[in-house]
Amino acid sequence: MRVIPPLEITEARLTSSNAPEPAVGEAAYAAGTTYAAGAKVIVGSPTATVTISNGAPAVITWASHGQADGTIVVFSTTGTLPAGLVAGRVYFIVNRAAGAFQVSEELNGAPITTTSAGSGVHTATCQVHRIFESLQDGNSGRLPTDPGSSAWWMDVGPTNRWAMFDLLRNTATTVSSPLNVTITPGERIDAIGLVGLVADAVTVTVTVSGIVRYTQTLALSTRTVTDYYGYFFAPFTFRSAIVFYDLPPYTNGVISIAVTRNGGKVSCGGLVIGRSIYLGSTIYDAVDDAENYSKITRDDYGTSTLVPRRSVPKTNQSVRCPKANVKNARDARSRLNAEPGLWFGLDDLTDDYFEALLILGIYKQFSIRLDRPDSALVTLELEEV
């Protein structure tokens, strides 16, 4: 059993992507345009010159910023940022107000304190990349991201380019084959997982200073043919998830991902990169389950009415964790509290149980029973986000 806590993919880390933005059918929001009900717009990367106070906490002043708490923001400067802030680092907006906000290093975390005034001109850039739908006719002059515009705009999800990086919604990036993405993490990572795939193969390449240090292609076909009848008539089946967990962990590595398909469009529902954490060996009593949200009712005559809705995959797995790994397991439990991770119970990608024991989601139970002198028993109840 391994888990990959996801590294946040920011604009700085997403070096390139051939998924266009705006995509077909998407248009950037324009403040001077009047929108009718049902019109859809995207908001990408709002940016502005800001002032930053020297205080506890620091206050960032940005007139009419219209951003909600939790929005990612990155700072740059022509001089020096106030001490306590680092240029290019990801922060999250907290305590937003009209024309101002504070920032934290964690989502919903404590606001940052600055201890100097800094120098130069400071710029803040938010990462939004969301699609909004107008709820009323005559919609003009209302920034979709502003919480005060909720009666006029509805957030309907991430833009196509960024859908694969939104791990909290069941969304996918879809383009004509191939889907090419390049990521520069800026730190050591050793694993990549892709889920919700509609494709034939995935290739991952790691280059360092222009030199290829790793490349691997994994085919997604699961069609097994044992006779002539099967050769001609057996259906073609494909895996929807794949994991690469042996990447060389260079701090300056550049990672290229190619998702390909022979004809038609490719889709990727989720891409997770990070440092994998080994928890131990999954025991052969795992359970693959699903929570069904479909509605089934019957009238007085027994006639049924079926309303199909999503089923949420779940697994229950027991893991024999070596004593030396217990600290890693406890650290993972703290780090992934109410945070999604990519969990996979088997290392063998060809095992027919591999996908059944793979979950991009959260843990509902993560107990560590210290029942033996040389190993612990970890009990996991995992649920897809």
GIQUIGI-V91573 format. One record per residue. RES is the residue in one small letter. SS is DSSP state (a for helix, b for strand, c for the rest). PSI is psi in whole degrees, -180 to 180 (NA if undefined). NEAR is the number of other ideal C-beta (glycine too) atoms within 8 Angstrom. Layout:
res:RES ss:SS psi:PSI near:NEAR
res:RES ss:SS psi:PSI near:NEAR
This chain:
res:m ss:c psi:128 near:14
res:r ss:b psi:158 near:12
res:v ss:b psi:141 near:13
res:i ss:b psi:104 near:16
res:p ss:b psi:127 near:12
res:p ss:c psi:138 near:11
res:l ss:c psi:133 near:10
res:e ss:c psi:126 near:7
res:i ss:c psi:114 near:9
res:t ss:c psi:173 near:10
res:e ss:c psi:-35 near:8
res:a ss:c psi:-33 near:8
res:r ss:c psi:-29 near:12
res:l ss:b psi:88 near:12
res:t ss:b psi:-42 near:7
res:s ss:b psi:157 near:7
res:s ss:b psi:137 near:8
res:n ss:c psi:8 near:9
res:a ss:c psi:112 near:11
res:p ss:c psi:152 near:9
res:e ss:c psi:121 near:12
res:p ss:c psi:148 near:8
res:a ss:c psi:176 near:10
res:v ss:c psi:128 near:4
res:g ss:c psi:-4 near:4
res:e ss:c psi:145 near:13
res:a ss:c psi:142 near:7
res:a ss:b psi:144 near:9
res:y ss:c psi:136 near:11
res:a ss:c psi:124 near:6
res:a ss:c psi:-30 near:6
res:g ss:c psi:3 near:4
res:t ss:c psi:141 near:7
res:t ss:c psi:123 near:6
res:y ss:b psi:143 near:8
res:a ss:c psi:163 near:9
res:a ss:c psi:134 near:8
res:g ss:c psi:-13 near:6
res:a ss:c psi:142 near:9
res:k ss:b psi:138 near:12
res:v ss:b psi:164 near:14
res:i ss:b psi:149 near:15
res:v ss:b psi:123 near:13
res:g ss:c psi:-87 near:9
res:s ss:c psi:76 near:9
res:p ss:c psi:137 near:12
res:t ss:b psi:151 near:7
res:a ss:b psi:157 near:9
res:t ss:b psi:134 near:5
res:v ss:b psi:164 near:11
res:t ss:b psi:146 near:6
res:i ss:b psi:124 near:15
res:s ss:c psi:158 near:10
res:n ss:c psi:101 near:10
res:g ss:c psi:178 near:8
res:a ss:c psi:93 near:5
res:p ss:c psi:168 near:10
res:a ss:c psi:142 near:17
res:v ss:c psi:127 near:10
res:i ss:b psi:122 near:14
res:t ss:b psi:121 near:10
res:w ss:c psi:103 near:11
res:a ss:c psi:131 near:6
res:s ss:c psi:41 near:7
res:h ss:c psi:-36 near:12
res:g ss:c psi:22 near:8
res:q ss:c psi:147 near:13
res:a ss:c psi:161 near:9
res:d ss:c psi:142 near:10
res:g ss:c psi:-11 near:7
res:t ss:c psi:138 near:12
res:i ss:b psi:137 near:10
res:v ss:b psi:141 near:15
res:v ss:b psi:141 near:14
res:f ss:b psi:148 near:17
res:s ss:b psi:167 near:8
res:t ss:b psi:154 near:12
res:t ss:c psi:-10 near:4
res:g ss:c psi:-111 near:7
res:t ss:b psi:129 near:7
res:l ss:c psi:152 near:11
res:p ss:c psi:139 near:14
res:a ss:c psi:132 near:8
res:g ss:c psi:-19 near:9
res:l ss:c psi:146 near:15
res:v ss:c psi:129 near:6
res:a ss:c psi:136 near:8
res:g ss:c psi:-10 near:7
res:r ss:c psi:148 near:9
res:v ss:c psi:128 near:8
res:y ss:b psi:166 near:13
res:f ss:b psi:137 near:16
res:i ss:b psi:134 near:14
res:v ss:b psi:157 near:12
res:n ss:b psi:46 near:8
res:r ss:b psi:148 near:11
res:a ss:b psi:173 near:6
res:a ss:c psi:114 near:4
res:g ss:c psi:6 near:8
res:a ss:b psi:162 near:10
res:f ss:b psi:171 near:14
res:q ss:b psi:170 near:12
res:v ss:b psi:155 near:14
res:s ss:b psi:155 near:13
res:e ss:c psi:-13 near:8
res:e ss:c psi:153 near:7
res:l ss:c psi:124 near:6
res:n ss:c psi:26 near:8
res:g ss:c psi:-171 near:9
res:a ss:c psi:140 near:6
res:p ss:c psi:150 near:11
res:i ss:c psi:144 near:13
res:t ss:c psi:136 near:9
res:t ss:c psi:150 near:15
res:t ss:c psi:13 near:7
res:s ss:c psi:165 near:8
res:a ss:c psi:-23 near:5
res:g ss:c psi:-174 near:15
res:s ss:b psi:163 near:5
res:g ss:c psi:-170 near:8
res:v ss:c psi:127 near:7
res:h ss:b psi:141 near:13
res:t ss:b psi:136 near:11
res:a ss:b psi:136 near:12
res:t ss:b psi:125 near:12
res:c ss:b psi:149 near:13
res:q ss:b psi:110 near:11
res:v ss:c psi:-70 near:11
res:h ss:c psi:55 near:12
res:r ss:b psi:155 near:12
res:i ss:b psi:134 near:12
res:f ss:b psi:143 near:15
res:e ss:b psi:132 near:10
res:s ss:b psi:133 near:15
res:l ss:c psi:-11 near:9
res:q ss:c psi:157 near:8
res:d ss:c psi:161 near:6
res:g ss:c psi:32 near:6
res:n ss:b psi:107 near:14
res:s ss:c psi:142 near:8
res:g ss:c psi:17 near:3
res:r ss:c psi:112 near:10
res:l ss:c psi:125 near:10
res:p ss:c psi:-32 near:13
res:t ss:c psi:-14 near:13
res:d ss:c psi:123 near:10
res:p ss:a psi:-25 near:6
res:g ss:a psi:-7 near:5
res:s ss:a psi:17 near:12
res:s ss:c psi:-23 near:7
res:a ss:c psi:-12 near:5
res:w ss:c psi:-28 near:10
res:w ss:b psi:143 near:12
res:m ss:b psi:129 near:7
res:d ss:b psi:118 near:8
res:v ss:b psi:8 near:7
res:g ss:b psi:176 near:9
res:p ss:b psi:158 near:12
res:t ss:c psi:163 near:14
res:n ss:c psi:-41 near:13
res:r ss:c psi:-37 near:11
res:w ss:c psi:-2 near:11
res:a ss:a psi:-37 near:14
res:m ss:a psi:-15 near:12
res:f ss:a psi:-4 near:10
res:d ss:c psi:102 near:10
res:l ss:c psi:-2 near:10
res:l ss:c psi:-3 near:5
res:r ss:c psi:154 near:9
res:n ss:c psi:73 near:5
res:t ss:c psi:163 near:10
res:a ss:c psi:147 near:11
res:t ss:b psi:128 near:13
res:t ss:b psi:125 near:8
res:v ss:b psi:167 near:11
res:s ss:b psi:139 near:5
res:s ss:c psi:139 near:13
res:p ss:c psi:162 near:9
res:l ss:b psi:116 near:15
res:n ss:b psi:126 near:10
res:v ss:b psi:136 near:13
res:t ss:b psi:130 near:12
res:i ss:b psi:133 near:12
res:t ss:c psi:96 near:10
res:p ss:c psi:-34 near:11
res:g ss:c psi:8 near:6
res:e ss:c psi:171 near:6
res:r ss:c psi:128 near:9
res:i ss:c psi:153 near:14
res:d ss:c psi:7 near:10
res:a ss:b psi:146 near:14
res:i ss:b psi:134 near:13
res:g ss:b psi:140 near:17
res:l ss:b psi:133 near:15
res:v ss:b psi:168 near:13
res:g ss:c psi:38 near:12
res:l ss:c psi:138 near:17
res:v ss:b psi:96 near:11
res:a ss:c psi:171 near:15
res:d ss:c psi:-30 near:9
res:a ss:b psi:158 near:11
res:v ss:b psi:133 near:14
res:t ss:b psi:131 near:12
res:v ss:b psi:131 near:13
res:t ss:b psi:135 near:10
res:v ss:b psi:123 near:15
res:t ss:b psi:147 near:11
res:v ss:b psi:118 near:10
res:s ss:c psi:39 near:5
res:g ss:c psi:-2 near:4
res:i ss:b psi:129 near:6
res:v ss:b psi:120 near:7
res:r ss:b psi:-14 near:9
res:y ss:b psi:137 near:10
res:t ss:b psi:137 near:8
res:q ss:b psi:138 near:7
res:t ss:b psi:129 near:7
res:l ss:b psi:123 near:10
res:a ss:b psi:146 near:6
res:l ss:c psi:-5 near:13
res:s ss:b psi:136 near:9
res:t ss:c psi:14 near:7
res:r ss:c psi:122 near:8
res:t ss:c psi:125 near:6
res:v ss:c psi:125 near:7
res:t ss:c psi:-7 near:4
res:d ss:c psi:176 near:6
res:y ss:a psi:-38 near:5
res:y ss:a psi:-46 near:7
res:g ss:a psi:-36 near:10
res:y ss:a psi:-41 near:8
res:f ss:a psi:-29 near:6
res:f ss:a psi:-13 near:5
res:a ss:c psi:136 near:10
res:p ss:c psi:152 near:4
res:f ss:c psi:126 near:6
res:t ss:c psi:152 near:6
res:f ss:b psi:147 near:11
res:r ss:c psi:148 near:11
res:s ss:c psi:1 near:9
res:a ss:c psi:150 near:12
res:i ss:b psi:151 near:11
res:v ss:b psi:135 near:13
res:f ss:b psi:114 near:11
res:y ss:c psi:24 near:10
res:d ss:c psi:27 near:5
res:l ss:c psi:143 near:14
res:p ss:c psi:127 near:8
res:p ss:c psi:73 near:9
res:y ss:c psi:141 near:9
res:t ss:c psi:-27 near:7
res:n ss:c psi:26 near:6
res:g ss:c psi:146 near:16
res:v ss:b psi:125 near:11
res:i ss:b psi:124 near:15
res:s ss:b psi:132 near:12
res:i ss:b psi:128 near:15
res:a ss:b psi:122 near:10
res:v ss:b psi:120 near:14
res:t ss:b psi:157 near:13
res:r ss:c psi:139 near:13
res:n ss:c psi:85 near:5
res:g ss:c psi:137 near:4
res:g ss:c psi:-174 near:6
res:k ss:b psi:156 near:9
res:v ss:b psi:152 near:16
res:s ss:b psi:146 near:11
res:c ss:b psi:117 near:15
res:g ss:c psi:-23 near:11
res:g ss:b psi:135 near:14
res:l ss:b psi:123 near:12
res:v ss:b psi:128 near:14
res:i ss:b psi:151 near:14
res:g ss:b psi:-168 near:10
res:r ss:c psi:118 near:10
res:s ss:b psi:149 near:10
res:i ss:b psi:122 near:12
res:y ss:b psi:123 near:8
res:l ss:c psi:-29 near:13
res:g ss:c psi:-164 near:14
res:s ss:b psi:127 near:6
res:t ss:b psi:133 near:12
res:i ss:c psi:150 near:9
res:y ss:c psi:55 near:4
res:d ss:c psi:22 near:5
res:a ss:c psi:153 near:14
res:v ss:b psi:129 near:7
res:d ss:b psi:122 near:9
res:d ss:b psi:177 near:8
res:a ss:b psi:142 near:8
res:e ss:b psi:115 near:8
res:n ss:b psi:120 near:6
res:y ss:c psi:10 near:8
res:s ss:c psi:152 near:9
res:k ss:b psi:125 near:8
res:i ss:b psi:117 near:8
res:t ss:b psi:157 near:6
res:r ss:b psi:142 near:7
res:d ss:c psi:-172 near:7
res:d ss:c psi:-17 near:3
res:y ss:c psi:5 near:4
res:g ss:c psi:2 near:6
res:t ss:c psi:131 near:6
res:s ss:b psi:148 near:7
res:t ss:b psi:121 near:9
res:l ss:b psi:125 near:7
res:v ss:b psi:99 near:7
res:p ss:c psi:132 near:4
res:r ss:c psi:178 near:8
res:r ss:c psi:142 near:5
res:s ss:b psi:132 near:9
res:v ss:b psi:114 near:9
res:p ss:b psi:145 near:11
res:k ss:b psi:154 near:13
res:t ss:b psi:152 near:16
res:n ss:b psi:121 near:11
res:q ss:b psi:141 near:14
res:s ss:b psi:137 near:12
res:v ss:b psi:128 near:15
res:r ss:b psi:109 near:11
res:c ss:b psi:118 near:14
res:p ss:b psi:147 near:9
res:k ss:a psi:-38 near:9
res:a ss:a psi:-18 near:5
res:n ss:a psi:-2 near:11
res:v ss:a psi:-40 near:12
res:k ss:a psi:-42 near:7
res:n ss:a psi:-40 near:10
res:a ss:a psi:-43 near:15
res:r ss:a psi:-39 near:9
res:d ss:a psi:-42 near:9
res:a ss:a psi:-39 near:13
res:r ss:a psi:-42 near:11
res:s ss:a psi:-43 near:7
res:r ss:a psi:-34 near:8
res:l ss:c psi:24 near:13
res:n ss:c psi:111 near:6
res:a ss:c psi:26 near:4
res:e ss:c psi:138 near:8
res:p ss:c psi:148 near:11
res:g ss:b psi:167 near:14
res:l ss:b psi:110 near:15
res:w ss:b psi:132 near:15
res:f ss:b psi:129 near:14
res:g ss:c psi:-16 near:12
res:l ss:c psi:144 near:10
res:d ss:c psi:-25 near:6
res:d ss:c psi:105 near:6
res:l ss:c psi:-21 near:10
res:t ss:c psi:-9 near:4
res:d ss:c psi:134 near:7
res:d ss:c psi:-14 near:3
res:y ss:c psi:-4 near:9
res:f ss:c psi:-54 near:14
res:e ss:a psi:-31 near:8
res:a ss:a psi:-26 near:8
res:l ss:a psi:19 near:14
res:l ss:b psi:129 near:14
res:i ss:b psi:128 near:13
res:l ss:b psi:99 near:14
res:g ss:b psi:-154 near:12
res:i ss:b psi:162 near:11
res:y ss:b psi:138 near:12
res:k ss:b psi:-28 near:6
res:q ss:b psi:136 near:7
res:f ss:b psi:78 near:9
res:s ss:b psi:145 near:6
res:i ss:b psi:107 near:12
res:r ss:b psi:118 near:8
res:l ss:c psi:70 near:6
res:d ss:c psi:-10 near:5
res:r ss:c psi:155 near:7
res:p ss:c psi:-22 near:3
res:d ss:c psi:-4 near:5
res:s ss:b psi:161 near:9
res:a ss:b psi:159 near:14
res:l ss:b psi:114 near:12
res:v ss:b psi:127 near:16
res:t ss:b psi:121 near:12
res:l ss:b psi:131 near:14
res:e ss:b psi:112 near:11
res:l ss:b psi:145 near:14
res:e ss:b psi:132 near:13
res:e ss:b psi:146 near:9
res:v ss:c psi:NA near:9
